[in-house]
Amino acid sequence: MLIYITFAYQFLTPVAMAEKTRYLDEELEEFRQIIMAKLDKARRDYDVLKASITHEDNNDTMDTSPTFKVLEEGATTLSKEEAGRLAQRQLKFIQHLQAALVRIENKTYGIC
């Protein structure tokens, strides 16, 4: 892989490397709308995951009643851990989307 990268850079001229083009304002607006839609959905998904971990929507006695069902407790714990990992992943995705919105506002989105 390193050989390929070195080989590819041999054909780039200094003008091509220095030339940075940006998206047009209309294109940036289109990207902003797409990212905003994804951000709204990601926030809703995150809220659902967070609620499933903290039992915000439950009105039962699941957490307070004594139980001796070891296998069910293990499955419940596993499902909470999985929901926690998914929530962390979703939060990271939300942060990346917010960073993309900042780059769109700065008109640097898509410039490497």
C-alpha positions as a printed NumPy array, in Angstrom:
array([[  0.   ,   0.   ,   0.   ],
       [  2.806,   2.404,   0.835],
       [  4.354,   1.793,  -2.574],
       [  1.065,   2.677,  -4.264],
       [  0.724,   5.93 ,  -2.331],
       [  4.296,   6.916,  -3.148],
       [  3.72 ,   6.   ,  -6.784],
       [  0.489,   8.013,  -6.972],
       [  2.114,  11.16 ,  -5.577],
       [  4.77 ,  11.137,  -8.295],
       [  2.166,  12.164, -10.883],
       [  0.649,  15.069,  -8.946],
       [  1.885,  18.481,  -9.892],
       [  2.371,  21.214,  -7.282],
       [ -0.525,  23.125,  -8.852],
       [ -2.897,  20.165,  -8.442],
       [ -1.853,  19.658,  -4.833],
       [ -2.198,  23.335,  -3.914],
       [ -5.55 ,  23.765,  -5.635],
       [ -8.404,  23.335,  -3.161],
       [-11.919,  23.657,  -4.428],
       [-14.962,  23.931,  -2.221],
       [-18.582,  23.066,  -2.737],
       [-20.991,  25.705,  -3.962],
       [-23.339,  27.28 ,  -1.439],
       [-26.3  ,  25.408,  -2.958],
       [-24.474,  22.098,  -2.586],
       [-23.542,  22.938,   1.007],
       [-27.183,  23.725,   1.757],
       [-28.217,  20.375,   0.301],
       [-25.626,  18.598,   2.466],
       [-26.794,  20.587,   5.498],
       [-30.386,  19.459,   4.975],
       [-29.335,  15.822,   4.599],
       [-27.156,  15.99 ,   7.707],
       [-29.898,  17.718,   9.715],
       [-32.346,  14.931,   8.808],
       [-29.809,  12.297,   9.85 ],
       [-29.07 ,  14.226,  13.034],
       [-32.752,  14.363,  13.995],
       [-33.142,  10.613,  13.447],
       [-29.92 ,   9.862,  15.318],
       [-31.066,  11.936,  18.305],
       [-34.409,  10.127,  18.403],
       [-32.647,   6.761,  18.255],
       [-30.272,   7.862,  21.022],
       [-33.187,   8.922,  23.213],
       [-34.854,   5.532,  22.72 ],
       [-31.651,   3.704,  23.637],
       [-31.086,   5.913,  26.666],
       [-34.662,   5.352,  27.829],
       [-34.286,   1.589,  27.475],
       [-31.207,   1.661,  29.686],
       [-32.66 ,   3.869,  32.41 ],
       [-36.214,   2.46 ,  32.265],
       [-37.694,   5.948,  31.981],
       [-40.816,   4.676,  30.258],
       [-41.473,   1.712,  32.552],
       [-44.017,   1.893,  35.333],
       [-43.571,  -1.64 ,  36.543],
       [-41.798,  -3.187,  39.492],
       [-39.119,  -4.887,  37.424],
       [-36.232,  -3.175,  39.24 ],
       [-37.728,  -3.377,  42.73 ],
       [-39.261,  -6.821,  42.952],
       [-37.016,  -9.614,  44.244],
       [-36.391, -12.3  ,  41.707],
       [-34.439, -15.502,  41.731],
       [-34.338, -16.104,  38.015],
       [-30.62 , -16.009,  37.324],
       [-30.833, -16.6  ,  33.591],
       [-33.359, -13.832,  33.055],
       [-31.244, -11.408,  35.079],
       [-28.215, -12.31 ,  32.968],
       [-30.145, -11.722,  29.775],
       [-31.425,  -8.399,  31.089],
       [-27.918,  -7.31 ,  32.044],
       [-26.585,  -8.342,  28.642],
       [-29.32 ,  -6.41 ,  26.877],
       [-28.582,  -3.3  ,  28.961],
       [-24.88 ,  -3.559,  28.159],
       [-25.631,  -3.92 ,  24.464],
       [-27.974,  -0.933,  24.567],
       [-25.244,   1.03 ,  26.333],
       [-22.726,   0.221,  23.614],
       [-25.238,   1.154,  20.925],
       [-25.977,   4.426,  22.736],
       [-22.258,   5.263,  22.879],
       [-21.919,   4.535,  19.174],
       [-24.972,   6.657,  18.413],
       [-23.598,   9.54 ,  20.487],
       [-20.31 ,   9.393,  18.579],
       [-22.273,   9.47 ,  15.305],
       [-24.194,  12.534,  16.537],
       [-20.918,  14.274,  17.396],
       [-19.548,  13.575,  13.911],
       [-22.715,  14.958,  12.322],
       [-22.463,  18.104,  14.449],
       [-18.823,  18.517,  13.42 ],
       [-19.879,  18.212,   9.77 ],
       [-22.445,  20.984,  10.314],
       [-19.703,  23.227,  11.726],
       [-17.57 ,  22.554,   8.652],
       [-20.539,  23.403,   6.424],
       [-21.042,  26.692,   8.274],
       [-17.32 ,  27.462,   7.857],
       [-17.584,  26.459,   4.174],
       [-14.761,  23.971,   4.606],
       [-16.911,  20.843,   4.222],
       [-15.361,  18.432,   1.738],
       [-11.953,  20.111,   1.664],
       [ -9.214,  17.733,   2.734]])
